Amino acid sequence: MIRRRVGEWTLVAAVFGALGALVVVPLTELAAVAAEQFPLDAAVISREVVRNTIGVGLVTAMLATLLGVGAAVLTERVVVAGRRWLRLAVLLPVLIPPFVVAMSWLRAYGPSGLIDDLVGLGFDAVLGPIGVVMVISVNAMPLAYLVCATALNTRARHDLELAARSSGASPLTMVRTITVPLLAPALLGAAALVFVLAINSFGVPAVLGTPASFDVATTQIYGDLALSAQPEAFSRAVLLATGLVMVALVFAAGAEGLLGRRRVEATAGQLLPFRHSTVSRSWIAIVAWGVAVAVVLLPLVVLILVSITRGVGVPPTPANWTLQHFREALDGRLLAALARSGLLAAVAATAAVALGGAVAAIGKRRLRGVAAVLVLLTFAVPGSTLAVAMLLSYAPTLRDTLLLILLAYLAKLWAVGHRTVAGSASNLAPDLVRAARSSGAGRVATMRTIVLPLLRPALVGGWLLVFVIAFHELTMSSLLYGPGTDTLAVAVLNLQQLGDVPVSSALAVLLTVPLLVVALPLLVLGQLPRRLLGTG
Amino acid sequence: MAVLECRGLTVRYGDVVALDSVDVSVAPGETVAVLGPSGSGKSTLLYAIAGFADLDAGEISVAGVEVASTRTAAPPEERAIGFVFQNYALWPHLTAEETVAYPLLRSGMGRAQAHEEAHRLLDSVGIAELARRKPAELSGGQQQRVGLARALARSAKLFLLDEPTAHLDAALRTAVQEEIATRTSAGSAGVVYATHDAVEALAAADRVVVLRQGRVVQVGSPVDIYERPVDRWTATLTGAVSVIEADLETEATRTVARFGSLRVAVHGAAPTGSHGELLIRPEWIVVGDTDAPSGVIKGEVGARWFRGPHTDYEVTTPVGVFTARVTGAPQFEIGERIGLTMTRAWLPPG
């Protein structure tokens, strides 16, 4: 690690000061307010909302983990041709905001969606619990996939499976006695992570659940804080936020325990690529691609088509294409929202990477560990909870300012910046720094000529990742925005709720496609998967 | 009947030809070393035999049963083969005893009996006291022995060892080789082992197959491979060698190389002209001082390496640069002029 004695205490003070302001103060305030509310009336929380939230979490955890493990087996073990592209397709949902996927499903498969218009096949179930669970599963699948693919390559390594085969195990016996026992912790860990992600999800139930009167904790909090002025609504929001964070932290800690286990030691020598029997696997690839197209690509194309078609119900043929919705979308007010989103995301990305680097640069091992754990815990705090806590602590002074939103982003995304920088910094052999020092470079020169150049890919990757997440952020923004501080994502949600299909589609395309174009090459080059995994 | 018969094996990974028409056979009780640098196709050959890689051409029979061709391939579990993996490939969730019992259980043995037999096998490789440990609690050498015991637990006609002793110290290496030897001669099983270590291949094998870029370049006894290498590349693979251009003459039935008045018997191919490129092992060279009777090649010591039992000298002479070997500690200084003669030389074919 990078060690600096001069300024070490300044660094520690800065990191822990920021932790206090971003994490400790808001969460303490939340706990205090919740404690005031609690003895009064816990019954204001409807059983139905609790049941819906837990149900969505459990079903999504199962579905997304199944999808993820299936995709991982396909890309890591079975399909050889086009493996890279299949990986890309599986990871694609990461780069699309969940509520945009929800909107695209609604436009494609929902009642009076494009497919309903064209061939009379619309699914009412897209609105309601089934649609909510399916779309969150699509969004959570990359996470489950990355965990499973990593476990397949590091824990249930292929040579371990080959050893079973050459010990006389049939393929099924091999899976039962070797693969599954080795993968089990990862599968459970992935399911726990997906559960947390699902109960924290706000955008998808807001788009697909609320219109069908299917509410979960996050949408209830939003309804209570943003749309209601009753005092008991406020109590309920605080209590829900508190309950949500407790459940999320328990599951996140469980996942960390399962996934953070010591990996199988890296072994000497390289593994040869394993080639399976010459039986054609093309039908498996076709099925996999069919699923990828149906759940991600087709809805996205439909969303784009809707955004450039003259009106709802008109066939999306070139004759009916227009840029009119984009012109409307980019009028003064929405253009300002776009600019605010870009500014917020850029500042958040820069600050999160800097703060992450600051934690990684703490020389004292124990202090560094404490800071890292606090940062990671905050990442597991649901966005809705964090937003409520921020409101309770800072709304009196920062109400309706961008700074309030920025603080929430930083609290949430600090961990992403930290993981990317710390992961790379811990790979930096101390001898490289020692070699620079013994070559006559001072502390600063070593930093400039050796450490920073080696960390540059991690810094750039971490910055981009934070930028993408912040730019797409909806959960906290929708609770914290005020007059003149709405972000693009909030604008999309508001238009969507007003029922303006073409313009909200155009805005959703603006929110998604430019970043997709920037980030796609990163996915293709295989940089992003590792970064994402770092944030697991 | 051969325990292994491979004919014309060809394996491609995309555009890369990993194996190109390789023929290998192993007789009962025989140990064959596959020798080659990394990337020469050793592991791919073992993978193809074990059933981990499919053939693009050729066929494989184990103990007289065809197990693979381009049309059919028996799955790995149905081949009578025990495999020792280069990186051990021990299952992290199983103890040493469970690991060794695994193939026994797969063969239908009862649990109690399998564990008893596993314990016996662990004892035979000298780590019975570690039976309850998992791989993470074992050293590299101990892990290797568990992997070896697991392979031995299969009632195999053929054992495949991928760099089996690469991670073992010298004493353990001998023990492992003896264990394999007792089992193979008793059960008439054959052994193929891949290695990049020529010393090990020459010492342990009955026959050596030299692989280069997926092709077999030479098959022969260890002495053949060392003393009669097929070319300069193979010669270098198995040890130091001097490459010397010389004028050749045919005298009655034999060929000699002339270095001034020195005449050296040349073994190997019939010369195709009056000139040839000779390969000379360091120990074929006799070093004396320059006052020796006529018929020495005079040269200057350019470098020397003390290697314990002997000392190697690089000697620059008018006919070329020689590597010569003299028993014992260094006795000539760098820059000193010495005289060389040699007992023999090798003229590779082609």
Interface residues (C-beta under 8 A of the other chain):
Chain A: R155 R157 D159 L160 L162 A163 A164 R165 S166 S167 G168 A169 S170 P171 T173 T177 I178 P181 L182 R262 V264 E265 T267 A268 G269 L271 L272 P273 F274 R275 H276 S277 T278
Chain B: Y13 S43 T44 Y47 A50 G51 F52 A53 D54 A73 P75 P76 E77 R79 I81 G82 F83 F85 Q86 N87 Y88 A89 L90 W91 P92 H93 Y102 P103 R106 S107 P135 A136 G147 R150 A153 R154 E163 A166 H167
